[in-house]
Amino acid sequence: MVVQKVSVVADSSISLPSQMLEQHSILTAPFEIAFGDHVYRDGTEPARFYELLRTSPQLPTTSSPSPASFLAAFEKAAHQAKDILCLTLSAQLSATYQSACSAAAMAKESLPGVRIRVVDTQTAAAAEGLLALAVARRAQAGADMEEVLRATSELQARVRLLGILDTLYYIWRGGHIPKVAVWLGSALQIKPLLELSSGDVHLVARPRTQRRALEQMLGMMDRYLGSGPASVAVVHAATPEAAVELEAEVRRRFQCRELFVTEFPPVIGAHTGPGLLGCAFYPATDS
């Protein structure tokens, strides 16, 4: 019987289905999203969240997992292993990394003998999820902390996330772009293609239709993945039918060692809006 030496904790933005979290013993600390007086915990009922986002006159506000939430996850993780690896989304996008570090400092008193390492993954959402999934599998196979940290560092350099926005409206509502950009985007039917890399979000293309945006995204994936084996997660924000179609196209085009559909995390979707469609992926030759 393999003895697990490392337990994996992450924030709730990792976009993994609940059955995967349970199967691979990944514990999460939840973000909180508030619509007025209603507080919504990230990772529960995403479809309901996106419906609220469409209909609510109020903008949601988001809060990083508190140190107390991370500490609670660490306490559960300590029952699995005495070494804990905590993965967080990019520190350039959120204060989550600092919150997890605060919890790790608190745990020195409440969890004596437990070693906690907090890693800023420099990514988020399903890209962070693929990373967490890969290193959790290594941990379940008996890898120690040093081996898991090496795997984390190596995979960080390979995993990518591409997403197509359906509208610029929600970014404008959040105060990030001028209103004229929303008008122009709607008039020209622009579907911005974004990439999360080096810890931040970058605009990589401005295709004028959803079909063209998908072609460009799949073309970028093809140039990166080639004909080798790949791990891919298709992500969507309340567009399950489009996600199923994209999954079928990804399966047809690529040699997927692993492929699944999951929902885009509401804590990030609050800023990008419903309708987002994308892929997280990496070459899986060594994983």
N, C-alpha and C positions, 0 to 999 in steps of 0.2 A: 504494500500500500504506500502511495506517494504521500509524503508529509509536506503540506504547504507551508513554506517559510515566509512568504510575503502575501499580505492582503492588499487589495487595491480599492482605493476610495477616489471618487471624482465628484465634480459639481454636476448638477442635474441637466446642464446644457448638452450633455454628450449624445443625446438623440438615439439611444439604444432602446429597442423594445424591452418591456419589463421581463419577458421570459429570458432574454439574453442576459440581463443583469442578474437574474436569479441563477441561471445555469452556470455563470462564470463568477459568481460570488462577488460582484462589483457593488459596492455600497455608494450611495450618493447623498450629497447635501443639497437641499432644494433652494433654488431662487424663489423669491416671492414677487408677484405682480399684483398691483392694486388698481382696480377700477373704482374710484371713489372709495366707498366704505367696504367694498367687496375685495377680499384678499384671495388671490388665486395662487396655488402652489405649482410651480413649474414641474412638468412631467405628468400632470394629471389632466385628462380630458382636453387635449389640444384642440380638437374640433370645436368644442364649446368655447374655448378661448378665442379662436379666430372668428367665430360668429359674433362674440361680444366686441371684438376689435372692429368688425364691419359696422356694427349698429350703435355702439356707444358714442355719445357726444363728447365724452371725456377721453383724454389721452391716458393710457395706462402708465403707471410708474413702476420701475423695476428696482429690486433690491438684491444685492449679492447675498449668498448664504452667509449667515452670521457665524462668528467663531464658535458660538454655542452649537450651531447645527453641525459644523465640521467636527467638533469635539464629540458630539453624540455618535456620529458615524465612526470616528476613531475608536470609541469605546466598544462598539459592535465589532469592528474589524479586529480588535485585539483578541477577541475570542477565537478568531481563525488563525492568526499568526502574530508573532511578537515584532515583526517588521512590517511597517505599513508604508505603501507608496501612495501619495495623494497627487492626483493629476488635476490641474485647473486650466480653464480657458485662458487665452492670452491676457497678460497683465496690461497690454495696451488697450484692451477693450473693456476691462472690468477690474474692480477692486477685489475680486475673488481670491487671487493669489495671496494678497496681503491678509485677507481674512483667514485663509487656511494656515498661513504661517503663524498668525496669532494663536489659533487653536492648537497648533503643534507645540508652541511655547507653553500654553496652559497645560497640555497633556503631560509635560515633564513631571508635574506634581501629581496629577490624578491617575496617570498610567505609568508608574515607575517600571523600568525595565523594558518598555516598548520604544522602539526606534521608529521615528516618523520622518520621511523625506517628502518634501513638497516640491513638485516640478511644474513650472510654467510651460505648458505644451506649445506655446506660440501659435496655437490654432484654436478651434472651437467647433461646436455642433457635432455633426457626424464625423468630421475628420478627427476630432478629439475622441469620439466614440470608437472609431476603428483602432486608434492607438490604444485606448483603454482595453479593448477587446483582445488585441494581440498580446499585450503584456500580461493581462489576467490569465490568458491561456498558458503563458510561460510560467507564471507563478503556480498555477494548478499542476503543472508538470514537475514542480519541485525546484525551480530556479531560485537562487538566493537574491538578496537585495542588489548586489553588485551586477549580477547577470541581468536582472530586470531593468536596472538603470541603464545599462549599455544598450539593451533592446529598445528602451524608450528613446534614447538619444538618436539611435540609428533610424528608427521609424519616423521621428519628428522631421528628419530631413527629407523624407520621401512622400509623406501623406499630403494630399492637396484637397481643396474644396472649391468647387465652382457652383455658382447659383445664378439663376435668371429671375429678375424682378418682374412681376406683372405690372407694377405701377410705381411711380415715384411719389405718390401721394403721401404715404406714411412717413417717408424720410422727410418730406417737406413739413408735415405736421409736427415732427420732432424738432424742427428748426435747423435742419442740416443743409438745406438747399433753398434757393429763392422760389417763390410761387411760379414765376415764369418758366422755370425748368419743368414743372409738372405740366403746365399748359403745352409747352413744346413737345414734351415726351408723349403726351396723349395725342396731339395733332399729328405727329410723325409716326405714331404707333411704336415708339422705341421701347425695347425690352432689354434694359441694361444687363450685361453679363459681368458678374463680379467674381473676384478670386480672393480667398483668404490665404495670405502667405506672409512669411516673416512677421507674424504676429498682428497684421493689420489687414483691412479690407481695401482692395484696389479695383478700380474700374478697368476692365480689359477690352471691352468692345461695346458698341452701341447699335446692335442690329435692329432693324425696323419691324421685324415680325417675330412671333414666337418660333415659327419653324426655322427661320434663319438663325435665331439665337441657339436653338437646339443643335443645329448643324455645326455652328462654331464651337459649342461646348464639346460635342462629341469628337470634333476634329482635334481640339486641344488634348482630349483624353487619348485619342489614337496616337498622336505624336509622342505623348509621354509614356503610355503603357506598351505600345507596340503589340507584338504578337505573344508576349510572355504572359504568365499567369498573373491575375490581379485580384485584389480585394476591393469591392465597390459597395457603397451604400447609396441608394437613391433616396433623396429627401424631398419632402413636399410640405407646403403650408396650406392645408385644407384643399388640396387638389388630388385626391386619391386616384381618380381615373387617369389623369395625365401621368402620374407616377407609375402606374401599372404599365402604361404604354412605353414609357421611357425604360423601365426595367426590361421589357421584352427586347427593345432595341439594343440596350447594353449587353444583354445575354447573347444576342445575335452577333454583335460586332467584336466582343472581347472574350478572352479565355478566362472566365471568372472562376477563381477558386472559391470565392465567397461572394454572394450577391443577395442583398435584402433591401426592402423598402422600409423607411421609417419616417416619422413626422419631424419637421423642423421645429426646434425648441421655441416655445412661445416667448421666452425671455429675449431672444434675438428677433423672433418674428414680430414682436411688438414694434420694432423699428423698421422692418422691411415689409411688413404687411402680408395678408393672405395672398395666395397665388404663386408664391415662390416655388421654383422647381430646380433641383440641382443634383450634383453627385459629389461624394467624397470618395477618394480612391488612392491606391498606391500599388506599385509593382510588388507582387507577393512571392518573389522567387526564394526568399529566405524565411518566410513566415508561415 
